[in-house]
Amino acid sequence: MSHLETALKRVKDIESAVASGDLEAANLAAQQLTPLLVSNNIDELLSIRDRIESLTLGVKALQSADLSQLRGVQQQRGGAEAYQAMQQSPC
């Protein structure tokens, strides 16, 4: 029986015990459920979370770089337009 199936069985045991008013049995089932809720893959989950955070930071950095580049292009365009306007105006 997998951990998930065992955990679901314990939850059903808790529900049944609470419905029948047997709080002692519910407590026992809850104590048996708790270890099943701790993932054996916690290190992998933390690693995945770190990778996602790293990707998020990378995306934000790229967005910032793109924004800086866009501002630079806008400034160049504004400078080119000003230069053209100066060239076209009569002296």
Backbone bond lengths (Angstrom), bond angles and torsions (degrees), N, CA, C in turn:
res aa  C-N    CA-C-N  psi(-1)  N-CA   C-N-CA  omega(-1)  CA-C   N-CA-C  phi
1 M - - - 1.450 - - 1.523 108.24 -
2 S 1.328 116.58 132.27 1.461 120.15 -177.94 1.530 110.40 -74.27
3 H 1.331 114.37 165.63 1.465 119.40 178.81 1.522 110.58 -60.55
4 L 1.328 116.51 -38.98 1.457 120.29 -179.30 1.526 111.21 -64.36
5 E 1.323 116.45 -45.27 1.469 120.01 178.82 1.522 111.00 -63.28
6 T 1.316 116.37 -41.51 1.460 120.85 178.85 1.527 110.28 -63.97
7 A 1.330 116.03 -43.29 1.463 120.24 178.96 1.526 110.80 -62.44
8 L 1.332 117.39 -43.31 1.457 120.46 178.52 1.529 111.30 -63.32
9 K 1.332 116.81 -37.74 1.470 120.46 177.36 1.524 109.84 -63.76
10 R 1.328 116.84 -41.64 1.471 120.24 179.32 1.532 110.34 -64.08
11 V 1.322 117.39 -39.46 1.466 120.82 178.21 1.530 109.70 -62.40
12 K 1.331 116.78 -43.39 1.469 120.30 177.87 1.524 110.58 -63.61
13 D 1.346 116.57 -38.07 1.460 120.65 177.31 1.529 110.31 -62.10
14 I 1.321 116.46 -41.92 1.467 121.00 179.23 1.531 109.69 -63.63
15 E 1.351 115.63 -46.58 1.465 119.45 179.65 1.532 111.49 -59.06
16 S 1.323 115.52 -44.90 1.472 119.93 -179.67 1.525 111.17 -63.57
17 A 1.324 115.95 -43.30 1.458 120.15 -178.66 1.524 110.85 -65.49
18 V 1.327 117.31 -41.42 1.460 120.57 179.09 1.525 109.78 -66.28
19 A 1.341 117.08 -42.07 1.467 120.95 179.61 1.517 111.77 -61.45
20 S 1.326 116.00 -34.49 1.475 119.14 -179.78 1.526 112.10 -88.55
21 G 1.334 116.48 -3.45 1.460 120.42 178.50 1.513 114.32 82.59
22 D 1.329 117.53 11.58 1.470 121.57 -179.41 1.532 108.53 -92.44
23 L 1.326 114.71 83.64 1.469 119.81 -176.18 1.520 112.48 -68.17
24 E 1.309 117.20 -27.72 1.469 120.66 178.15 1.529 110.20 -66.26
25 A 1.320 117.50 -43.95 1.471 121.34 177.69 1.532 110.46 -67.03
26 A 1.333 115.99 -36.88 1.468 119.94 177.66 1.519 110.23 -63.68
27 N 1.321 116.63 -42.47 1.461 121.45 178.60 1.517 111.12 -63.17
28 L 1.330 116.31 -43.12 1.465 120.82 179.10 1.531 110.55 -62.27
29 A 1.331 116.70 -44.93 1.470 120.28 179.17 1.524 110.60 -64.32
30 A 1.333 117.05 -37.28 1.465 120.68 178.27 1.520 110.88 -64.94
31 Q 1.328 116.06 -39.80 1.466 119.69 178.17 1.524 110.87 -65.61
32 Q 1.316 116.83 -33.65 1.465 120.45 177.60 1.521 111.75 -75.90
33 L 1.327 116.00 -25.12 1.466 120.89 -179.83 1.528 111.88 -76.25
34 T 1.304 116.63 -38.04 1.465 121.47 -173.70 1.529 113.56 -51.80
35 P 1.329 120.49 -48.50 1.469 118.90 179.89 1.535 113.13 -63.75
36 L 1.315 116.23 -26.52 1.466 119.09 -179.83 1.529 111.91 -73.16
37 L 1.327 115.85 -22.19 1.460 119.69 -178.42 1.521 112.24 -82.17
38 V 1.313 117.45 -13.58 1.459 121.61 177.47 1.522 107.09 -83.51
39 S 1.298 114.98 119.11 1.455 119.62 -176.03 1.521 111.57 -74.97
40 N 1.319 115.12 135.22 1.469 119.92 172.98 1.516 110.77 -70.92
41 N 1.310 116.79 -15.68 1.466 122.20 -176.48 1.522 111.85 -103.69
42 I 1.313 117.81 27.13 1.458 120.64 -176.34 1.530 111.55 -59.17
43 D 1.327 117.62 -37.48 1.466 119.82 179.05 1.523 111.02 -63.73
44 E 1.339 116.16 -40.47 1.457 119.79 178.81 1.525 110.66 -66.46
45 L 1.336 116.61 -39.56 1.461 120.12 178.68 1.531 110.76 -64.32
46 L 1.316 116.69 -42.12 1.467 120.05 177.94 1.526 110.69 -65.01
47 S 1.316 116.62 -38.52 1.458 120.77 177.58 1.529 111.04 -63.21
48 I 1.326 115.78 -42.58 1.464 119.76 178.37 1.523 110.16 -63.78
49 R 1.337 116.94 -42.24 1.464 120.20 178.58 1.535 110.70 -60.88
50 D 1.338 116.72 -43.20 1.464 120.43 178.17 1.525 111.24 -62.13
51 R 1.330 116.86 -40.38 1.460 120.48 178.74 1.524 111.02 -64.55
52 I 1.335 116.63 -40.09 1.465 120.50 178.96 1.522 110.31 -65.68
53 E 1.331 116.77 -42.51 1.464 120.00 177.32 1.519 110.85 -62.24
54 S 1.324 117.02 -40.16 1.459 121.38 178.16 1.523 110.74 -63.91
55 L 1.323 116.31 -42.80 1.460 119.90 177.55 1.520 111.01 -63.53
56 T 1.320 116.29 -40.00 1.466 120.31 178.99 1.521 110.05 -61.59
57 L 1.331 116.64 -45.01 1.463 120.07 178.40 1.519 111.07 -63.03
58 G 1.335 116.91 -38.57 1.460 121.04 178.31 1.513 111.72 -64.12
59 V 1.318 116.98 -41.69 1.466 121.08 178.78 1.526 109.95 -64.39
60 K 1.342 116.45 -43.37 1.463 119.95 178.89 1.529 110.80 -62.50
61 A 1.322 117.31 -39.07 1.466 120.95 178.89 1.532 110.42 -65.25
62 L 1.335 116.55 -42.13 1.468 119.68 177.76 1.519 111.40 -64.01
63 Q 1.327 116.33 -41.45 1.461 119.71 178.28 1.520 110.44 -62.31
64 S 1.320 116.47 -41.23 1.458 120.86 179.07 1.530 110.77 -64.24
65 A 1.337 116.14 -42.71 1.465 120.34 179.01 1.528 110.48 -64.51
66 D 1.330 116.54 -41.92 1.466 119.98 178.05 1.519 111.06 -63.10
67 L 1.336 116.66 -40.02 1.461 120.61 178.79 1.525 110.31 -64.45
68 S 1.321 117.25 -42.28 1.466 121.03 178.35 1.521 110.62 -63.17
69 Q 1.336 116.03 -42.26 1.462 120.14 179.17 1.528 110.60 -65.12
70 L 1.320 117.56 -40.53 1.459 121.72 178.66 1.520 110.36 -62.73
71 R 1.322 116.41 -42.92 1.477 119.79 178.25 1.526 110.74 -62.65
72 G 1.325 116.43 -40.11 1.461 119.96 178.04 1.514 111.48 -62.33
73 V 1.326 117.00 -42.78 1.465 121.21 178.65 1.524 110.12 -64.70
74 Q 1.327 117.05 -40.84 1.458 120.58 178.89 1.523 110.76 -63.67
75 Q 1.324 117.08 -40.01 1.464 120.44 178.10 1.526 110.87 -65.94
76 Q 1.343 116.61 -41.16 1.461 120.01 177.80 1.517 110.58 -63.10
77 R 1.333 116.21 -42.66 1.464 120.07 179.68 1.524 110.13 -62.68
78 G 1.337 115.72 -43.01 1.464 119.85 178.52 1.527 110.81 -62.30
79 G 1.337 116.67 -40.79 1.470 120.56 178.12 1.516 111.41 -65.96
80 A 1.323 117.68 -40.65 1.467 121.11 179.27 1.521 110.31 -65.89
81 E 1.328 117.61 -40.34 1.461 120.99 178.73 1.523 110.39 -65.05
82 A 1.327 117.39 -40.15 1.468 121.15 178.54 1.525 109.87 -65.14
83 Y 1.320 117.73 -40.74 1.464 121.79 179.28 1.532 109.96 -64.49
84 Q 1.311 116.90 -44.61 1.463 120.57 178.78 1.522 110.42 -62.74
85 A 1.313 117.09 -39.91 1.470 120.48 179.32 1.527 109.96 -64.25
86 M 1.329 116.65 -39.10 1.471 119.75 178.54 1.531 110.58 -66.74
87 Q 1.301 117.13 -38.24 1.470 121.06 -179.31 1.537 110.75 -68.34
88 Q 1.302 117.04 -33.71 1.466 120.35 -176.72 1.516 112.89 -84.45
89 S 1.307 118.65 -19.23 1.475 120.03 -177.79 1.525 109.40 -77.70
90 P 1.330 115.89 139.29 1.475 118.52 178.38 1.523 110.78 -72.73
91 C 1.288 115.79 143.43 1.477 121.35 -178.61 1.482 112.19 -90.53
